[in-house]
C-alpha cells in the first residue's frame, strides 16, 4: 500500500508540474519561503540563547 501511495504522489507531482508549471513554481516558492522563515526563527532563538 505504501508503494502505491508513493508512486501515486510522484505521478501527481509530475502531472502537476507538466500541466500547471507556474502554479507548481508558486507552490515550491511558498514552501521554500516557509522553510526559510522557520530556519530564521531557529537561528534567532540560538542567537538569543548565546547572547
C-alpha positions, 0 to 999 in steps of 0.5 A: 500500500505504501508503494502505491501511495508513493508512486501515486504522489510522484505521478501527481507531482509530475502531472502537476508540474507538466500541466500547471508549471507556474502554479507548481513554481508558486507552490515550491516558492511558498514552501521554500519561503516557509522553510526559510522563515522557520530556519530564521526563527531557529537561528534567532532563538540560538542567537538569543540563547548565546547572547 
